[in-house]
Every structure is written in C-alpha cells, then in structure tokens.
Amino acid sequence: MYDVALRMADAVYHQRTRLGLSQRELAERADVSRHTVVNIEAGRTGGIRLDTLYKVFDALGLQISVFPKQELPSRPSEDAAAARERFRSRFTAGGDELAVLKARG
C-alpha cells in the first residue's frame, strides 16, 4: 500500500500545483481540512476515509478507482448495497489496491 500512497501523493501535488491552487484552496474546494490535504500529499493516507479521498480527487478533476487484488467469486443473490459494504470492509482492512487513473476530460 505504501507505493499506492506515494502515487496518490504525487498525483494530488502535481495536479494541485498545475491548477495553481494552494493547499488551503484545495481543502476549501474539496470541503476537507488543510491538514487532510497535507497528509495526502505526504503519502500519509492510512487514516483517511475513502470518501474523503474521492472528494479531494474530484476537486482536482482526478479519478480514482479501487480494484480487488484478486478476483472475487460472484454472488448473484447479493444486492448492490451489500456488495458495496462487503467491498468497503475489505478495503478498510487493507485487502485491496487503490489506483490513480488519470485526469478527467
């Protein structure tokens, strides 16, 4: 996960500076604290919620996607909400990879 955190840190820093935003301006745009932006740019993402990461990336016009490390068996009887919760619990347990994809548009 360390490599993923550094890739995210690099993407956030470079996109923020490319857009000419300060850390405080990005924090306001994403509705998060400046401390959160500082932690993301330093690669300290362990305690940051996934929805917070999405807010910061969205404010920068970036996309992130989460992929399981291995293919999970399909569960046809599982509804979408249960599948999201199962996936969220796996992610917070550190069982999945986070990938920075690209700037949108």
C-alpha positions as CSV (number, residue, x, y, z in Angstrom):
1,M,0.0,0.0,0.0
2,Y,3.0,2.4,0.5
3,D,3.6,2.6,-3.2
4,V,-0.1,3.4,-3.8
5,A,0.0,6.2,-1.2
6,L,3.1,7.8,-2.8
7,R,1.4,7.6,-6.3
8,M,-1.6,9.3,-4.8
9,A,0.5,11.9,-3.1
10,D,2.4,12.7,-6.3
11,A,-0.9,12.9,-8.4
12,V,-2.5,15.3,-5.9
13,Y,0.5,17.5,-5.5
14,H,1.2,17.8,-9.2
15,Q,-2.5,18.4,-10.2
16,R,-2.9,21.0,-7.4
17,T,0.2,22.9,-8.4
18,R,-0.7,22.6,-12.1
19,L,-4.1,24.2,-11.3
20,G,-2.3,26.9,-9.2
21,L,-4.1,26.0,-6.0
22,S,-2.7,26.3,-2.5
23,Q,-3.3,23.5,-0.1
24,R,-5.9,25.7,1.7
25,E,-7.7,26.5,-1.5
26,L,-7.9,22.8,-2.4
27,A,-9.1,21.9,1.1
28,E,-11.9,24.5,0.7
29,R,-12.8,23.3,-2.7
30,A,-13.0,19.7,-1.5
31,D,-14.7,20.6,1.8
32,V,-11.9,18.9,3.9
33,S,-9.3,20.3,6.3
34,R,-6.0,21.6,5.1
35,H,-4.4,19.0,7.3
36,T,-6.1,16.3,5.2
37,V,-4.5,17.7,2.1
38,V,-1.1,17.9,3.7
39,N,-1.4,14.2,4.8
40,I,-2.4,13.1,1.4
41,E,0.4,14.9,-0.3
42,A,2.8,13.4,2.3
43,G,1.6,9.9,1.5
44,R,0.0,9.5,4.9
45,T,-3.4,8.2,3.7
46,G,-3.8,5.3,6.2
47,G,-6.3,7.1,8.4
48,I,-8.1,8.9,5.6
49,R,-11.6,7.7,4.6
50,L,-12.1,6.6,1.0
51,D,-14.9,9.1,0.6
52,T,-12.6,11.9,1.7
53,L,-10.0,10.8,-0.9
54,Y,-12.8,10.9,-3.5
55,K,-13.7,14.5,-2.5
56,V,-10.1,15.7,-2.9
57,F,-9.5,13.9,-6.2
58,D,-12.9,15.2,-7.5
59,A,-12.0,18.7,-6.6
60,L,-8.8,18.3,-8.7
61,G,-10.6,16.8,-11.6
62,L,-8.9,13.4,-11.0
63,Q,-10.4,10.0,-10.8
64,I,-9.5,7.1,-8.5
65,S,-10.7,3.6,-8.8
66,V,-10.4,0.7,-6.3
67,F,-9.7,-2.8,-7.6
68,P,-9.6,-6.0,-5.7
69,K,-6.1,-7.7,-5.6
70,Q,-7.8,-10.9,-6.8
71,E,-11.0,-11.8,-8.5
72,L,-13.8,-12.3,-6.0
73,P,-16.4,-15.1,-6.6
74,S,-19.6,-13.7,-8.0
75,R,-22.6,-13.6,-5.6
76,P,-25.7,-13.4,-7.7
77,S,-28.1,-13.2,-4.7
78,E,-26.2,-10.2,-3.2
79,D,-27.8,-6.8,-3.7
80,A,-25.7,-3.7,-4.7
81,A,-25.7,-2.2,-1.2
82,A,-24.5,-5.4,0.4
83,A,-21.8,-5.7,-2.3
84,R,-20.6,-2.1,-1.6
85,E,-20.5,-2.7,2.1
86,R,-18.6,-6.0,1.7
87,F,-16.1,-4.3,-0.6
88,R,-15.8,-1.3,1.7
89,S,-15.0,-3.5,4.7
90,R,-12.3,-5.4,2.6
91,F,-10.8,-2.1,1.6
92,T,-10.6,-0.7,5.1
93,A,-8.9,-4.0,6.1
94,G,-6.2,-3.2,3.6
95,G,-7.0,-6.1,1.3
96,D,-7.3,-4.1,-1.9
97,E,-5.2,-1.8,-4.1
98,L,-6.0,1.8,-4.9
99,A,-5.1,3.0,-8.4
100,V,-4.8,6.6,-9.6
101,L,-6.1,6.5,-13.1
102,K,-6.0,9.9,-14.9
103,A,-7.2,13.4,-15.0
104,R,-10.7,13.6,-16.4
105,G,-11.5,15.5,-19.5
